[in-house]
Amino acid sequence: MFKNGKLSSAQNYDEWSLVIRPKRSWFDLRLFELLQYWDLIWLFVQRDFVAVYKQTILGPLWYLIQPLLTTLVFTVIFGNIAKLPTDGLPSFLFYLSGTVIWHYFSECLNKTSQTFINNANLFGKVYFPRLAVPVSILLSNLISFAIQFGLFLCFVAYFVLQGSEVKSNLWIFITPLLLLMMAGLGLVLESLCRPHHPLPRPSLSRNLWRPALDVRDAGHLPGFLRPREIPLPDPGHPLTPIVEAFRYAFLGAGTVNVIQLSYSFLFMLAVMMLGTLMFNRVEATFMDTV
């Protein structure tokens, strides 16, 4: 407030508890800010979760219908028609296990790739750590996974009571690690996509780091990234050992390849590091191009 043409002591810049400065380097991540804005992240989580079934007739039931329909298609085509082996497990349970954990990765990949374009208006109005948005997406998808995972456990219990050869084991305790790996791999398009650039770029050298992929193209990529492990194995795909480990942990079918899991984990760390650094770089100027 001004008094007699002078700034009052209450508005003295030295008394501000928070000073917002532009980021200067690739590694100026300021991850600690995410803890300070945890309440905002939780609001984003609620927004993302409710937005899926808002103004729909079936509401939250869509979280259950989607994996069920996908599993039924796999069961009919690959189980009943193609007669593909399922390691002695009921076809429905075999494909449901892969569908549930794949869906978590797919949703993370789809929604984080749309971070910039879906939140452009919000980003242009107020400051908050932009990384809060993709983090909230991972958490909201974790809630939907929990719902679908509960459905999966119900079917496991049903088939066990029916006498099926389902043998859960101690590998179930690595489930949080498997989800972390899926979430990390789901960030692969988070910052490798950029908003549509309608204006000429001022400097080629300044924009060499800019990815060439438009965010509207990103939504078409998850289908190409789907591992053939669902329903066919593809050992070279980084998602395959994760799905195999999940299935073995809860159903006792297949094997857990520690070497391949380690490869997937290292690949996930590389993706998370690259994605976070690129996101940090893109967010500094994307409002000029959106």
Secondary structure, 3 states (H helix, E strand, C coil): CEECCEECHHHCHHHCCCCCCCCCCCCCCCCCHHHHCHHHHHHHHHHHHHHHHCCCCCHHHHHHHHHHHHHHHHHHHHHHHCCCCCCCCCHHHHHHHHHHHHHHHHHHHHHHCCHHHHCHHHHCCCCCCCCHHHHHHHHHHHHHHHHHHHHHHHHHHHHHHCCCCCCCCHHHHHHHHHHHHHHHHCCCCCCCEECCCCCCCCCCHHHCCCCCEEHHHHCCCHHHHCCCCCCCCCCCCCCHHHHHHHHHHHHCCCCCCHHHHHHHHHHHHHHHHHHHHHHHHHCCCHHHCC
